[in-house]
Amino acid sequence: MNLPVVAIVGRPNVGKSQLFNRIVGDEAAIVSDEAGTTRDRHFAQAEWAGRYFYLVDTGGLTESMHIPIDAEIRKQVEQAIEEADLMLLVVDAKNGLHPSDRKLVDMLRLAQKPWLLVANKVDNPASADFYEFYELGAGDPIPVSAQNGKGSGDMLDAIIAKIPDAPELAPETVRVAVVGRPNVGKSSFVNKLLGEERLIVNDEAGTTRDAIDAPLKYHDSNLVFVDTAGLRRQSRVEDGVEFYSTLRTRRAIDSSDICILMIDATQGLENQDLKIATLAWEAGRGLIIVVNKWDAFEEKNDKSTNKFKKDALEKAPYLTNVPFLFTSALTGLRVSKVLDIVVAVEEQRQRRISTSQVNEGLQELLARLQPPQASGREVKLNYATQVEVAPPTFAIFGNNPDAIPEHYLRYLHNGFRTKWGFLGTPLRIIMRRKTSE
């Protein structure tokens, strides 16, 4: 059974994103005094009293239809309403009733779906005057303060009373963060993958500011694709919203299982791409390289793809273990193949090798090359075992683990990688001292 969807709607700067963060329990959406900060639909899973649902934050609806981005926001809000099981119309209790509030009520009534009126910025319900909102004919407004949390419990009780029943435990999901420099086609790629215009695509670089969650069911796998704001070079990152967008992208990497690094084929693999790849790899995330705009590349044959990979490996040898996919979000070339690669990489991340197999592999490597001996003391490696998955982590026990040099650790690492693969996922080895019997 699918989780119900609750959409937050309202005019700009009424506190929708702050309310979203309050419900989710995390600073998932950007909050700023600048009106219109939220542009796309923003998904997150929320829970209250054992009930799970998807919460959707939307851009503030304005009446400036002549401005293209405002027209796009209206389109996104309308689609959020269409998909939602329940809407929360958020109004500003401090500034009072606004004509745009009435127009939003008309939109919600036309949708013929349940909705709740939430009066935000009510720090003290006993003394606050928010009763003018009864004019909207929506029943009792629910007073809340998204900033300090007052009234949020009553609001959540009202939400779960209105949404359809859902499983108490949400299905396990694989979070896939789509990362890369600005304007390499991340949103277009996710849109093509989903088969709909889920994310705003605009010629203006950096249209996506937040990390946007888009759920997708593929065979038996529950995937969530996260379209992120592009990471710029640090010298280009400005204060305010741009800074927080960069921070959200880094957090999206940290909270994901797999990262898809998108590269512009016409520009090649640049240093900023490598920095993003390294962030994901060092965080222990699965990694897939998607080379987008391949339709614009002059040569589109095996020779050109091999040359592209070779150039990338010269810059970052660890990418040898990372799958490459050459696509075009514009034409759809090979876009859907990324789903099979995501599933394969996740299987590799979760793969567990038996202790007997690990020890057999270790003995083969030791027979080929013994560890260098420390001055005045013998160095022995006794046994090994896999201690974790996601990423696969192996512990090797010996009498003097601190004496193992870095180059021999690389030898062991490469040996394990050659034997078991672990495509698209980091592989870690930790040295431990053998306990005396």
Secondary structure, DSSP 8 states (H G I E B T S, - for coil): ----EEEEE-STTSSHHHHHHHHHTS--S---SSTT---S-EEEEEEETTEEEEEEE-----S-TTSHHHHHHHHHHHHHHHH-SEEEEEEETTT---HHHHHHHHHHHHHT--EEEEEE--S-TTT---GGGGGGSSSS-EE--TTT-TTHHHHHHHHHHHS----SS----EEEEEEESTTSSHHHHHHHHHTS--S---SSTT---S-EEEEEEETTEEEEEEE------GGG--STHHHHHHHHHHHHHHH-SEEEEEEETTT-S-HHHHHHHHHHHHTT-EEEEEEE-GGGSS--SHHHHHHHHHHHHHH-GGGGGS-EEE-BTTTTBTTTHHHHHHHHHHHHHT----HHHHHHHHHHHHHH-----BTTB---EEEEEEEETTTTEEEEEES-GGG--HHHHHHHHHHHHHHH--TTS--EEEEEE----
